[in-house]
């Protein structure tokens, strides 16, 4: 009998054994979420979405560290806005930030060690800038994060990964002696897809990056509830980044489903997509992965010569499948039944049971009237 192949999408890491991830949120903020946050709320949200609850000892210590920084920079309020924004970046490097590390993206890591990446440095700058009365926004790109400060109505970029990153593209004097001066120049880069986030979306970028990291290491039990938390949080305030958070949720859920598909748990893979869709609605990626799971389960049943079960499953699930995949599924079921009838006819005929073969051929044509193979079998038997 013909063997029917299985469909798999690409998965981003080797699969490991894990329980079905919960679709319930794992994080609940201690305050009512709003899009625009004060300085303390920004750090609290960033800590929670770094999986460092503010109720924990580490969380309390981190918050205490931040409040100390806020207190120490309060005198900057006396400076004009432009000087204040630039001086604040220098203050941050003098009092906290010591070493850039691309894989440090949790705010507690930065507050505890001084190591930072673009996300953590920008979140802390955002919070401190608000505390000293600056009009500041967090900016997210596809590969980077930084801040914009508005000085007298003019937008000024702040590259928070560099102590001289205020208004990049301008040569700045860094030191002066009687006989010499030293300058530095930070190149101003133009990033594609740059967008100003709400405070809530920007503060929870720590969670977005953590979801990505957990996804790459197949830690779906942690990644999915965290992704659910951020999606529901932003959805609750109708935030502009809700769509992006939903895409992150779909990615980690489909990757879990794909790993189950690869382990031949095809029906479980598809049914998990049903659960996600029942809770949050269908998306293109969910439907594609769901369709592949049903297709693979149908073909598994056909390869085990269980066409009735395959047909029943397909009829139950086809409404939510992609039309193209459903069409291929239906064709495989048809072909399996056709082959089954043809083989039964051939066996009976070769054993000398002409009448039995004729009866099966007639039954097959009634069930599969479009089958040219069975029509030819019946025509030969009637000669």
C-alpha positions in Angstrom: 0.0 0.0 0.0 1.1 3.5 -0.7 2.7 5.3 2.3 1.5 8.8 2.9 4.1 11.4 3.9 4.0 13.7 6.9 4.2 17.5 7.0 6.5 19.3 9.4 7.3 23.0 9.8 10.7 24.2 10.9 11.4 24.3 14.6 14.1 26.5 16.0 15.7 24.1 18.5 16.0 20.4 19.2 12.9 19.1 21.0 12.9 18.0 24.6 10.3 16.2 26.7 8.0 18.7 28.4 4.5 18.9 29.8 1.8 20.7 27.8 2.3 24.4 28.6 -0.4 26.2 30.5 -2.3 28.9 28.7 -2.9 30.8 32.0 -0.8 33.9 32.7 2.1 33.4 35.1 2.5 37.1 36.1 0.0 39.5 37.6 1.2 43.0 38.3 0.5 44.5 41.8 -0.9 47.6 40.2 -3.6 48.3 37.7 -1.9 48.5 34.3 -2.0 51.6 32.2 0.0 52.5 29.1 1.9 55.4 30.7 3.7 54.6 34.0 5.6 56.5 36.6 9.3 55.8 37.2 8.8 53.2 39.9 6.1 51.4 38.1 8.4 51.0 35.1 11.0 49.3 37.2 8.4 47.1 39.0 7.0 45.9 35.7 10.4 45.3 34.3 11.3 43.2 37.4 8.1 41.2 37.2 8.7 40.4 33.5 12.3 39.4 34.3 10.7 36.7 36.6 12.1 38.6 39.6 8.9 39.4 41.6 9.0 42.6 43.7 7.7 40.5 46.6 10.9 38.4 46.5 14.1 39.3 48.4 16.0 39.9 45.2 13.1 42.0 43.8 13.0 44.1 46.9 16.8 44.6 46.8 16.7 45.6 43.1 13.9 48.1 43.8 15.8 49.5 46.7 18.9 49.9 44.4 16.8 51.7 41.8 15.2 54.0 44.4 18.7 54.9 45.6 19.7 55.9 42.0 16.6 57.9 41.7 17.3 59.8 44.9 20.9 60.4 43.9 20.0 62.0 40.6 17.2 64.2 41.9 19.5 67.3 41.8 19.6 67.0 38.0 16.1 68.6 37.9 17.8 72.0 38.4 19.5 71.7 35.0 18.0 72.8 31.7 16.3 70.0 29.9 19.1 69.3 27.3 21.8 69.3 30.0 19.7 67.3 32.3 19.1 64.5 29.7 22.8 64.3 28.8 24.0 64.5 32.4 21.6 61.7 33.4 23.2 59.3 30.9 26.6 60.1 32.4 25.2 59.7 35.9 23.9 56.2 34.9 27.4 55.1 33.8 29.1 56.6 36.8 26.8 55.0 39.3 25.5 51.7 37.7 26.4 50.6 34.2 29.9 49.0 33.9 29.9 46.4 31.1 27.9 45.8 28.0 26.7 42.2 27.5 24.3 41.3 24.8 22.8 38.3 26.7 22.0 40.4 29.8 18.4 41.4 29.2 16.8 41.0 32.6 16.5 44.2 34.7 17.5 42.5 38.0 20.8 41.3 36.4 21.6 44.9 35.5 20.6 46.4 38.8 22.6 43.7 40.7 25.8 43.6 38.6 25.9 46.7 36.4 26.1 44.5 33.3 23.6 45.6 30.7 22.3 45.4 27.1 20.3 47.9 25.1 17.0 46.9 26.7 18.0 47.1 30.3 20.0 50.3 30.0 17.2 52.0 28.1 14.5 50.9 30.6 16.5 52.3 33.5 17.3 55.5 31.6 13.6 55.8 30.8 12.6 55.5 34.4 15.2 57.9 35.8 14.5 60.4 33.1 10.8 60.4 34.1 11.9 60.8 37.7 13.7 64.0 36.9 10.9 65.5 34.9 11.9 64.8 31.3 9.6 64.0 28.4 11.0 60.6 27.4 9.9 57.6 25.4 11.3 54.1 24.9 12.0 53.1 21.3 11.9 49.6 20.1 13.3 48.3 16.7 13.6 44.8 15.3 17.2 44.6 16.7 17.7 47.4 19.2 16.2 49.5 21.9 17.0 53.1 22.9 15.2 56.3 24.1 13.9 59.5 22.7 13.9 62.7 24.8 11.8 65.7 23.8 13.6 68.9 24.5 11.7 72.1 23.7 9.6 70.0 21.3 12.6 68.6 19.5 13.2 64.8 19.5 16.7 63.8 20.6 17.9 60.2 20.4 19.6 58.7 23.4 21.8 55.7 22.6 21.8 54.2 26.1 24.5 51.6 25.5 27.2 54.4 25.3 28.0 56.9 28.0 28.3 59.6 25.3 25.1 58.4 23.5 23.0 61.5 24.1 22.3 63.1 20.7 24.6 60.8 18.7 26.2 62.2 15.5 27.6 65.2 17.3 31.3 65.4 18.3 31.7 65.9 22.0 34.6 66.9 24.2 35.4 64.3 26.8 38.4 65.8 28.5 40.6 68.9 28.5 44.0 69.8 29.7 46.0 73.0 29.3 47.5 71.8 26.1 45.0 69.4 24.6 41.4 68.3 24.3 39.9 64.9 23.7 36.7 64.3 21.7 34.5 61.4 21.0 31.9 60.8 18.3 29.1 58.3 18.6 27.6 57.4 15.2 23.9 58.0 14.8 22.3 54.9 13.4 18.9 54.8 11.7 17.2 51.5 12.6 14.4 50.0 10.4 11.1 49.5 12.1 11.8 52.0 14.9 8.7 52.8 17.0 8.0 54.5 20.2 6.5 52.1 22.7 4.2 52.9 25.6 5.9 52.7 29.0 4.1 49.5 29.7 5.2 47.8 26.5 8.8 49.0 26.8 9.1 48.0 30.5 8.0 44.5 29.7 10.5 44.0 26.9 12.4 42.1 29.5 9.6 39.5 29.3 9.6 39.5 25.5 13.3 38.8 25.4 12.9 36.1 28.1 10.2 34.4 26.1 12.5 34.3 23.0 15.3 32.8 25.1 13.0 30.2 26.7 11.6 29.4 23.3 15.0 28.7 21.8 15.8 26.3 24.6 12.4 24.5 24.4 11.4 25.6 27.9 7.8 26.0 26.8 6.3 25.4 30.2 7.8 28.8 31.3 7.7 30.6 27.9 4.0 30.1 27.1 2.5 31.5 30.4 4.9 34.4 30.2 3.9 35.2 26.7 0.3 34.9 27.7 0.9 37.3 30.5 2.4 40.0 28.3 -0.3 39.6 25.6 -3.2 39.9 28.1 -1.5 42.8 29.9 -1.1 44.8 26.7 -4.5 43.8 25.4 -6.1 45.0 28.6 -5.0 48.6 27.9 -5.5 48.3 24.2 -1.8 49.0 23.7 -0.3 49.4 20.2 2.1 46.6 20.8 -0.7 44.0 21.5 -0.3 42.6 18.0 3.4 42.0 18.5 2.8 40.3 21.8 0.2 38.1 20.2 2.7 37.2 17.5 5.2 36.2 20.2 2.6 34.1 21.9 1.7 32.3 18.6 5.4 31.7 17.9 6.1 29.9 21.1 2.8 28.0 21.1 3.3 26.8 17.5 6.9 25.8 18.3 5.7 23.6 21.1 3.1 22.1 18.9 5.8 21.5 16.2 8.0 19.7 18.6 5.1 17.4 19.5 4.5 16.8 15.8 8.1 15.8 15.4 7.7 13.3 18.2 4.8 11.9 16.2 2.2 13.2 18.7 0.3 14.6 15.8 -3.2 14.7 17.3 -1.9 16.2 20.6 -0.1 18.8 18.5 -3.2 19.8 16.6 -5.4 19.8 19.7 -3.1 22.1 21.5 -3.5 24.6 18.6 -7.3 24.2 19.1 -6.9 25.1 22.8 -4.9 28.2 22.0 -7.4 29.3 19.3 -10.3 28.6 21.6 -8.8 31.0 24.2 -7.3 33.7 22.0 -8.7 33.1 18.5 -7.2 31.7 15.3 -4.2 33.2 13.6 -2.5 32.1 10.4 0.4 30.4 12.2 -1.9 28.5 14.5 -4.1 27.3 11.6 -1.1 26.2 9.6 0.4 24.1 12.4 -3.1 22.7 13.3 -3.6 21.7 9.7 -0.3 20.0 9.5 -1.0 18.0 12.7 -4.3 16.8 11.4 -2.8 15.9 8.0 -0.1 13.9 9.7 -2.5 12.1 12.0 -4.8 11.2 9.1 -1.8 9.8 7.1 -0.6 7.9 10.1 -4.0 6.2 10.4 -4.0 5.5 6.6 -0.6 4.0 6.8 -1.9 1.7 9.5 -4.8 0.7 7.2 -7.4 2.5 9.4 -9.2 4.6 6.7 -12.5 4.8 8.6 -10.8 6.4 11.6 -8.9 8.7 9.3 -12.1 9.7 7.5 -13.9 10.4 10.8 -11.1 12.5 12.2 -10.9 14.5 9.0 -14.6 15.2 8.9 -14.5 16.4 12.5 -11.5 18.7 12.0 -11.6 19.9 8.4 -13.6 23.1 9.1 -10.6 24.7 10.8 -8.0 23.4 8.4 -6.3 25.4 5.7 -8.2 24.6 2.5 -5.1 23.5 0.6 -4.1 21.0 3.4 -7.7 19.8 3.7 -7.8 19.2 0.0 -4.6 17.1 0.1 -5.9 15.2 3.2 -9.1 14.4 1.3 -7.2 13.2 -1.7 -5.1 10.9 0.4 -8.1 9.4 2.1 -9.8 8.9 -1.3 -6.6 7.2 -2.7 -6.3 5.0 0.3 -9.9 3.8 -0.1 -9.4 3.3 -3.8 -6.3 1.2 -3.3 -8.1 -0.8 -0.6 -11.0 -1.7 -2.9 -8.7 -2.4 -5.8 -6.5 -4.8 -3.7 -9.6 -6.6 -2.4 -10.9 -7.0 -5.9 -7.6 -8.3 -7.2 -7.3 -10.8 -4.3 -10.8 -12.2 -4.8 -10.3 -12.4 -8.6 -6.9 -14.1 -8.4 -8.5 -16.6 -6.0 -11.2 -17.5 -8.5 -14.0 -15.6 -6.7 -15.3 -13.7 -9.7 -18.7 -12.9 -8.1 -17.1 -11.7 -4.9 -14.8 -9.5 -6.9 -17.7 -8.1 -8.9 -19.6 -7.3 -5.7 -16.7 -5.4 -4.2 -16.1 -3.5 -7.4 -19.8 -2.4 -7.5 -19.6 -1.4 -3.9 -16.4 0.6 -4.5 -17.9 2.5 -7.5 -21.0 3.4 -5.5 -18.8 4.8 -2.7 -16.1 6.4 -5.0 -18.0 7.1 -8.2 -15.2 9.4 -9.5 -12.5 6.6 -9.2 -11.4 5.7 -12.7 -9.4 2.8 -11.3 -12.5 1.1 -9.8 -14.6 1.9 -12.9 -12.0 0.1 -15.0 -12.0 -2.8 -12.5 -15.8 -3.1 -12.8 -15.7 -2.8 -16.6 -13.2 -5.6 -16.9 -15.2 -7.9 -14.6 -18.3 -7.3 -16.6 -16.7 -8.4 -19.9 
